[in-house]
Amino acid sequence: MQFSLIYPGERRRFALLMVVAVTLWAALFVMSLGMVLLYLLFIWVVALFVQSAFISTIRGNGVRISAQQFPALAADIENCCQIVGLERQPEAYLLHADGLFNALATRFLRRHYVVLYSSVVDALADRPDALRFYIGHELGHIRRGHLSKGVVVAIASWLPLLGAAYRRACEYTCDRHGLACCPDPDAAFAAMSALAAGGSRRASLDLEVFAAQRHDVNGFWASLNELIGDYPWTAKRAHAILQLAREETPSQPRRHPLAWCFAAFCPRVPGLGGAGALLFVVIIAVAAVLGVKAFQQYQAKAQLTSFIEQTDPDREALTAFTLHEMEWPSTLDQLGIDSRHNDTALQATLELGSEGELVYTFVGGQLAGQSLILNPYPSFDEQDELDGMTWLCMSDTLVPGLLSEHCLGETSP
């Protein structure tokens, strides 16, 4: 079999992510005046401790694969390393994970690790050569530097479409490494069958029929969830393996056009896959609620400011009466003003306090039932004679922030 070990779209997608990542890193460095380096150091230290716990669990609970322990697996790993061109062989472990069907590659400091879960090994007990597909797949992640590259482009990996597309391309690349490590295509087919149907049903699975299911996942919902997910559908992976084994050019059915439009607005959330779309909807909903609330507050503040400006005649009338009579008015009739204000966007009723307070209670609208109090404070000239009023806006019911600087003012006769 002759085929490239690298999926055609992986390099291009990584290059695009790298351009965005470098731009974002540079912008953060400039805006933070270099402080971002301290934050990154802190994050690295935290990640180091977290990863150390995971690696310690693997090394403390797993069985290290070597010439003394599971020599056949050790030989397969060594041979796969030679096939994919990996000079430094990673440490390999067999780990019991309560039936979890998986294998993984990870890294701690400068050392790489490959972990095979016992459920995978047990499922392929009658086809041990098929394990080389899983071994090769994980070695592909190491050989292509997906672990270290992922750290560099992490700042841009949230990008809609591109972030998830790069991750899926990495998976296709690693499947190619797995196929290359298998002694014959049937071993890869057996491994893919186990991935799809599990160990007990693997032997009766028709991989051709399963691969044909790729046409069932080109509708809107399936397309959308794949576009925002990190992994291709297993049916598509199976089809790609079949075509590579036959030395055919891999091709996949087109995704639903509308799904591309929706996916373009769904940021990638690592590990959430389709839930990333739900998170995006939640973010939009919260932003919309906050936006509507902010707009309503802005609108109420503008109306309140306009209303206060319309109270100038009331304040001038009270100021003139007080300066002339040298006492506070007892009724609105003495001021010659109406108890209702219906000529502004906010309608209100007016009451007069015992010390000249003008108490406006809003009727209807967003501020219905809330009150605004204009308190007069006498001001005196240099001869200590009363010459005007200074007004202060107060309220026990209005939302803080609604009262603007227009509430402070001075009136004179």
N, C-alpha and C positions, 0 to 999 in steps of 0.2 A: 504494500500500500504506500502510495506516494501522496502526501498532503502536507501542507504547512501546519506546524504545531500552534501557530498563532491565528486566532480568528481575525478575518480581514478588517473588521471594524474596531478592534481593540486599540491599536496604536493611534488611530485618528481621534477617537473619543477621548483617550487619555491626553493627547496633545491639546485638545480644546479645553478640557478641565484644567490642565496645567496652566494655560494662559490666564484663565479666570482666577485660579488660585494664586498665582504670582501677583496678579493685579490687586487682589483683595488683601494679601499679606502685606504688600507694599503700602497700600492705603492705610491699613491698621497701624503699621509701624510709624507712618508719618503723623497720623491723627493722634496717636497715643504718645508721641515723642519718644518712641522706643520702649515705653512701658509694657507693650504687648509681649516683649521678650520675658519679662518677669512673670507675667500671667502664664505664658507657655511653659516656663520652668515649673511653676506650681502644678499645672495640669499634668506635666510629664511625671512629676514625683508621685502624684495621686494615682495616675495610671500605672506607674511602676509597682506600687504596692498592691493594687487590684490584680494586675497580671501575675504578680509573684504568688498570690494566693491560688490562682487557677493552675499555674505551672506546678506549684507544690502539691496540689491535689492530684495532678496527673502523675507526678513522679513518686508520690507517696502511696497512691492507691492502685495505679496501673502497673502492668507487668512490662518491663522493658524487653523489647524484641531484640534478640541477639543470636549469635551462633549457639549459645547454650539454651536459650529460651525461644521456642518456635523458630528453629533454624530455617525452615522452608520460607516463612514470611521474611526473615532476615535476608535470605538470598534474593527473594523477589524485590525487596526494597533496593538492595544493592544494584541489581540488574536494571531496575527502572531508573535509578539515578544516572546510570551510564547512558541509557537510551535518550533521556531528556537533556543530558549535558549538565547535570548538577554535580559539581566537583566535590563539594563538602556534603557528606551524607548527614541528614538530620537524625536526631534521636527519635526513635519510634516506640510507641507504647500501645499495648492492648488494654482497653479499659471497659469494665462492666458498667453500663449506664441504664440499668432498669429497662431494657428493651428498646431504648432509643436507637433508631436505625440511622447511623451517620458515621462520617469520618471527618477529620478536620486537620488543618495545618495552622500552627500558631508560632509566635516568636516571643522570646524573652531576652532582652538585651541583644546580643549578637548571635544567639543560638536559635535554630529552628527546631520545631517539633512536629511530628506527624502522629496522630492518634487514630487508631482503628477501634471502633466500638465492637464489643464481642458479638452483638446481635448481627452485625454484617458478616463477621467471620462464620458464625453458626449458620446463617442463611445460605452461605455458599460452601458448605462443608463438602458437598459432592462436586463442586467446581472451584477448587482452590485457585486455579489459574485466573478466574474472574476477579479475584481480589486485586489483581494487578491494575484493573481499571480504577478502583478507588485509590490505590496507592499512587498511581500516575496522576490522577486528578489533583490530589493534594500536593504532590511534588510540583505540579504545574503552577500552583499558587506561589510556591517558593521560588521556582525557576524564573518566573516572570516578575517577581518582586511585588506582587499585589499587596502584601502586608505593609511593606515600607512605603510604597507609592500611595496607598490609601491614606496614610498619615499626612503626607504632603498635600494631597488634594482634598483633604477632609473639609476644609473651609469652603470648598466649592461643590462638594458632593450633594448638597441639598438642591442643586439646580434641577428644575423640572425637566423631564425627558432625558437630559444628558447624564445626570448623576446615576440614574437607574440603568440607562443604556450601557454605560461603561461597566457596571457590575455584571450585567447579563453577558456582555462580551467576554468578561473574565471567565465566567462559568463555561461558555462555549470553548474558550481556549483550553481550559483545564480538561474538558471532556476529550479534546483532541490529544492531549498528553496521555490521558487514560487509555484511549484507543491505541496509541502508539506503543504503550507498554504491554499490551495484551499479546500473547503469542499467536493468536488468531482472532478474527472478528467474532467468532461464536462466544469467546470468553467475554468480550465487551457486551455482546447482546445479553448474555446471562446476567451480567452485573446490572445492566440497565433494566432488565426484567425484574430483578429483585428490588431495585429502587422503586419501580412502579407498583408491583403487586405484593412485595414481601417475600420472605423465604419460602413459606409453605406453598404458595401459589405460583412461584416463579416458573417452574417447569412447564406448567400448562398455559402460560401466557403466550399468545401470538403477538410477537413484537411488531410485525407488519400491521396488524389490525390496530394495535395500540397507537402506533405512529400515525395512522390515518386519522386518529382523533384530533390531530392538529387543526383539521378543518372545522371542528366543532367549537373551537375557541377563537374564532375570528369575528365574533359578534361584538357589539358595543361593550358590554360589561366585562367579558373575558379580555378583550383587547385593552380596555382601560386599566384593569387590575394588573395586567402584565406590564404595561407601559410604566406604571408607577411602582412596580415591584423589582426586587433585586435578582430574581431568578426566572429564567424562561420556563414555560410550561414543560413538564417532563415529556409529554408527547412530542413536543418540538425537538427536545434534546435527543430523544430516541430516533426521530426521523433524520436528524443531522448525522448521528452515528452510522445509521444504515447507509446513507448516501456516501459518506466518507469511506466506509468499508468497500463500497462498490466503485470507488474512484469517480463518483459523480459530483457535480457542483452542487453544494447544499443550497436549497431554496425553501422558503417558507411562505405560507399563504399571507396575503396582505391583511393588515389589521383594519378595523373599522375606522373610516376617516373621522367620524365625529369623536371617537375616543382620543385621537391625537389632540383635538381642540381642547377637550376637558383636561387631558393629562398635562398640557402645556401650562396649566395654572395650579398644578398639584406638586408642591415641593417634595423631594424625596426625603423620607424619614427612615433612616436605617433600622431594619428589623421590623418595621410596621407593615411594609408592603401596601396592600390595599387599604389598610387603616390610615395610611397617609392621606388619602383622599378625604376620609372622614375628618381627620385633623384639620385639613385645609378648610373644609366646610365650617367646622367649629370656629376657626380663626376668622373667617369671613363673617360669620354670624356675630361673633363678639365685636369685631370691628364695626359692623353695621349698627349694632346696638349702641356702642360707645359713640359712634358718629352721629346717630340720631339724637342721642342724649345731649351731645355737645352742641349740635345745631339748635335744639330746643332751648338750651340754656343761653346760647348766643342770641336767639330770637327774643327770648324773654328779657334779657339784659337790654337789648336795643329798644324794646317797647317801653321798659321801665325808664330808661334814660330819656326817651321822648316824652313820657308822661311827666317826669319831674320838671322838664323844661316848660311844660304846659301849665305848671302850677305857679309860674311867676306872678300872674295877676292876683292869686290868692295871697301869696306872701307879701306882695306890695300893699295890698289892701289892709292886711293885718298890721304891717309896719306903720303905715300912715295913721291908722286908728290909734295905735298904742302911743305913738309920738305926740299925737294931738290931745288924746284924753289922759295920757300918763297912767293908763291902767289896761289890763287885759280885757278883751271883749268877752261877753258872756254868751252871745248868740251869733250865728252866721249872718242873721238879718242885719246886725249892726255893721257888718263888713260889706253888705250888699252883694254877697256871692251865693251861688246855688249849692245845695248839698249833694248834687250828683254831677259827675263828670262823664259825659257820654261823647265828647268830641275828640277822643283819642282812640288808639288801637286797644287800650286798656280802659274798661269802664269801671268806675269806682264810686263809692259813696263817701261823703266827707262829714266828719264830726269835729267839733271844736273842744279842745281840752281846757282845763282850768287855768293853765298858764300859757295860753296861746298856741298849744300844740295843734297842728293840723293832722288829723288821723284819717288816712285814706284806706278804705277796705275795698279790695278788688272784687268785682262781680263777673263771673264767667271767665273762660279762657284758662290758660295754664296757671295763672296766679290767683285763681278764684279762692276766696276765703282768707287770703293773706293780706297783711296790713303793712302800710308804710307810714311812719311817723316823721313829720318835719318839726323839729324842735327849734324855737326861736331863742336866741341869746342876745340880750341888749349889748350894743357896742357904743363906746363913748369917745368923744373927741378930746383934744388936748386940754380943754377947759373943764373936762369931766362932765360934759353935758351929753345926754342921750342923742345920738345922731343916726341910728340905724339898727339893723338886726343882722346877726350872723346865724345862718341856718345849718343845722346838722341833721342828716338823715339817719333814722334808726329803724330797726325792725327786729321783732322776736320770732317772726315766722318765715321771712324770706330766706331762700337758700344763700349761704355765704358766697360772696363773689358777685352777686347780682347788682349790688349797690356800687355805682361807679363814682368817679371823682366829681361828677356833676352834682352829687348830693351836697357838697360843701359850697356855700355861696353867701353873698351878702346883699341885703336890700336896704335902700335908703329912700326917704320920702322924695 
